Amino acid sequence: MQGIDFSRHNAEVQQVWESYRAGRPIRTPMMLGANPRIWLLNPALNVAGVTWQQYSADPEVMFQITLKCVDYIAHNLPFDQEMGIPKEHWENYVLFGNVIEEAWFGAEVIYLEGQLSATVPCYTGERKWQVFERGAPGPFAGIMGQVQRFYEYFVGRAANYEYHGRPVKVAEPTPLGTDGPLTIANGLCGSQIFEDMLQDEPYFHTLMGFITEATIRRVQAWRAYLKLETRPECGWLADDAVQFLSAKSYREYVLPYHRRFMQALYGAGPHSMHLCGNVQRHLPALVKELNFKSFDTGYPIRFDTLRDEVGEEVEIQGGVKVNDLLNGTPQEIRRISQHILTSGIRRGGRFIFKEANNLPPCVPLENLAAMYAAVKEFGKFDTAPETGFIQGNP
């Protein structure tokens, strides 16, 4: 991006986030969810043509490409983050994509040309009971062992490494979280899991309990390995597959496993959750039953009604859907952004504007600039609302 005064930008960003975290925001903050796929799958950036499979097979390749992506984001993507060379350090991280949990339970990882990795449902039809015959995987077994090896490589590599004159620190690895028990079951069994939910309840509940308990043990083991707090007060969860369920079915068939997971690993909260897809009907139950007070949303979301449904104390992250950002014009992005920002979702101040959900490769930078300009124009508060939000909450 040309013409950005990084020092001025960073000073404004600090003020925006400090006011938001203090509970009296001066403007709605804007975030972007972006990872190395925006670099790897953009031919203009990845001129060497490194594939996702090559990136996933070699820790040095992953280390270098992730740094290049973080560098690219810091110098090109306009949103409320520190831009330019960081004041303190770069943050690097191990990322294999949303395949590691299904692969951990036995699914095959495949690599499609020009895409990320994926898995194929492996416990279908008469094979569905084989998941139990295989047994619960150990916390560091299979692909989790690969994640551990890459993480240790990253830590060792970063120990005496500088990038553009700044040290590199390595973020906590992904086995500390989960994509959610129903999403994992869907990845392992395909759509059959929803048939079993209604037609073979013993199997469904056995599988959901099996996945939930194995995941709890994995998170506990990784916390011990990383010397982290045994049971933090606040936590997070994801489970995109709940978008396929009615509110009634979610409460009956999946909520008990979410409750088991959260109670085993976290204190009373408040907690945060990522949910892509058509999930709005589930959010009130998650607020009431499990004390989720922050939601990272995707699409579709009815911003004009959501605030009334969950209350002003609940943080919502969401915004322009990614296919609009990818294919729209700056004028269209401004119009869409204005519509969201003036919908009523900002009431109470607990809204973070972002893409819905996770930035794809090759989004025109002009569209991101239009989105950022819109939040600066339509996201201001004349009088900072009292949100009740304090530092340390989601």
ChimeraX attribute file (.defattr): number of C-alpha atoms within 10 A of each C-alpha:
attribute: neighborCount
match mode: 1-to-1
recipient: residues
	/A:1	12
	/A:2	6
	/A:3	5
	/A:4	13
	/A:5	10
	/A:6	15
	/A:7	12
	/A:8	10
	/A:9	17
	/A:10	17
	/A:11	11
	/A:12	15
	/A:13	19
	/A:14	14
	/A:15	13
	/A:16	19
	/A:17	20
	/A:18	15
	/A:19	17
	/A:20	25
	/A:21	18
	/A:22	15
	/A:23	20
	/A:24	23
	/A:25	27
	/A:26	20
	/A:27	25
	/A:28	24
	/A:29	26
	/A:30	25
	/A:31	19
	/A:32	21
	/A:33	11
	/A:34	18
	/A:35	19
	/A:36	23
	/A:37	20
	/A:38	20
	/A:39	23
	/A:40	26
	/A:41	21
	/A:42	17
	/A:43	15
	/A:44	11
	/A:45	15
	/A:46	15
	/A:47	11
	/A:48	9
	/A:49	14
	/A:50	14
	/A:51	19
	/A:52	22
	/A:53	17
	/A:54	12
	/A:55	20
	/A:56	20
	/A:57	14
	/A:58	11
	/A:59	21
	/A:60	15
	/A:61	14
	/A:62	23
	/A:63	22
	/A:64	15
	/A:65	20
	/A:66	23
	/A:67	19
	/A:68	19
	/A:69	20
	/A:70	19
	/A:71	19
	/A:72	18
	/A:73	22
	/A:74	20
	/A:75	17
	/A:76	16
	/A:77	19
	/A:78	24
	/A:79	23
	/A:80	20
	/A:81	19
	/A:82	20
	/A:83	24
	/A:84	18
	/A:85	16
	/A:86	16
	/A:87	9
	/A:88	11
	/A:89	15
	/A:90	21
	/A:91	16
	/A:92	23
	/A:93	22
	/A:94	23
	/A:95	19
	/A:96	20
	/A:97	16
	/A:98	16
	/A:99	21
	/A:100	26
	/A:101	27
	/A:102	25
	/A:103	22
	/A:104	19
	/A:105	25
	/A:106	23
	/A:107	21
	/A:108	15
	/A:109	15
	/A:110	13
	/A:111	13
	/A:112	11
	/A:113	10
	/A:114	13
	/A:115	13
	/A:116	19
	/A:117	18
	/A:118	18
	/A:119	19
	/A:120	17
	/A:121	20
	/A:122	20
	/A:123	23
	/A:124	16
	/A:125	9
	/A:126	7
	/A:127	10
	/A:128	18
	/A:129	13
	/A:130	13
	/A:131	20
	/A:132	13
	/A:133	8
	/A:134	10
	/A:135	12
	/A:136	18
	/A:137	17
	/A:138	16
	/A:139	20
	/A:140	17
	/A:141	15
	/A:142	15
	/A:143	20
	/A:144	21
	/A:145	14
	/A:146	17
	/A:147	22
	/A:148	19
	/A:149	15
	/A:150	23
	/A:151	22
	/A:152	15
	/A:153	16
	/A:154	23
	/A:155	18
	/A:156	12
	/A:157	17
	/A:158	19
	/A:159	13
	/A:160	9
	/A:161	13
	/A:162	14
	/A:163	15
	/A:164	10
	/A:165	12
	/A:166	14
	/A:167	16
	/A:168	22
	/A:169	19
	/A:170	19
	/A:171	13
	/A:172	15
	/A:173	16
	/A:174	22
	/A:175	21
	/A:176	15
	/A:177	17
	/A:178	22
	/A:179	21
	/A:180	24
	/A:181	28
	/A:182	25
	/A:183	21
	/A:184	26
	/A:185	24
	/A:186	17
	/A:187	23
	/A:188	26
	/A:189	23
	/A:190	17
	/A:191	14
	/A:192	18
	/A:193	25
	/A:194	18
	/A:195	12
	/A:196	15
	/A:197	17
	/A:198	12
	/A:199	12
	/A:200	12
	/A:201	15
	/A:202	11
	/A:203	15
	/A:204	21
	/A:205	16
	/A:206	12
	/A:207	20
	/A:208	21
	/A:209	17
	/A:210	16
	/A:211	22
	/A:212	21
	/A:213	17
	/A:214	18
	/A:215	24
	/A:216	19
	/A:217	17
	/A:218	22
	/A:219	19
	/A:220	20
	/A:221	18
	/A:222	21
	/A:223	17
	/A:224	12
	/A:225	10
	/A:226	11
	/A:227	9
	/A:228	12
	/A:229	10
	/A:230	13
	/A:231	14
	/A:232	12
	/A:233	14
	/A:234	19
	/A:235	21
	/A:236	19
	/A:237	19
	/A:238	21
	/A:239	19
	/A:240	20
	/A:241	21
	/A:242	23
	/A:243	18
	/A:244	14
	/A:245	17
	/A:246	13
	/A:247	17
	/A:248	11
	/A:249	14
	/A:250	17
	/A:251	17
	/A:252	10
	/A:253	18
	/A:254	20
	/A:255	18
	/A:256	13
	/A:257	20
	/A:258	21
	/A:259	13
	/A:260	14
	/A:261	20
	/A:262	19
	/A:263	15
	/A:264	14
	/A:265	18
	/A:266	17
	/A:267	14
	/A:268	14
	/A:269	19
	/A:270	20
	/A:271	23
	/A:272	24
	/A:273	19
	/A:274	18
	/A:275	24
	/A:276	22
	/A:277	17
	/A:278	19
	/A:279	21
	/A:280	22
	/A:281	17
	/A:282	19
	/A:283	20
	/A:284	17
	/A:285	16
	/A:286	21
	/A:287	19
	/A:288	11
	/A:289	12
	/A:290	19
	/A:291	17
	/A:292	25
	/A:293	23
	/A:294	23
	/A:295	26
	/A:296	19
	/A:297	24
	/A:298	25
	/A:299	19
	/A:300	16
	/A:301	20
	/A:302	13
	/A:303	20
	/A:304	16
	/A:305	13
	/A:306	19
	/A:307	22
	/A:308	12
	/A:309	13
	/A:310	19
	/A:311	16
	/A:312	19
	/A:313	18
	/A:314	24
	/A:315	25
	/A:316	25
	/A:317	23
	/A:318	26
	/A:319	28
	/A:320	22
	/A:321	20
	/A:322	19
	/A:323	14
	/A:324	17
	/A:325	26
	/A:326	18
	/A:327	14
	/A:328	14
	/A:329	15
	/A:330	19
	/A:331	13
	/A:332	16
	/A:333	25
	/A:334	21
	/A:335	14
	/A:336	18
	/A:337	24
	/A:338	17
	/A:339	16
	/A:340	22
	/A:341	24
	/A:342	14
	/A:343	16
	/A:344	15
	/A:345	25
	/A:346	25
	/A:347	17
	/A:348	22
	/A:349	28
	/A:350	29
	/A:351	28
	/A:352	24
	/A:353	25
	/A:354	28
	/A:355	26
	/A:356	25
	/A:357	24
	/A:358	16
	/A:359	20
	/A:360	19
	/A:361	17
	/A:362	17
	/A:363	18
	/A:364	14
	/A:365	16
	/A:366	17
	/A:367	21
	/A:368	23
	/A:369	18
	/A:370	21
	/A:371	30
	/A:372	24
	/A:373	16
	/A:374	18
	/A:375	23
	/A:376	14
	/A:377	12
	/A:378	17
	/A:379	26
	/A:380	16
	/A:381	14
	/A:382	8
	/A:383	10
	/A:384	16
	/A:385	17
	/A:386	14
	/A:387	20
	/A:388	14
	/A:389	20
	/A:390	12
	/A:391	10
	/A:392	9
	/A:393	15
	/A:394	20
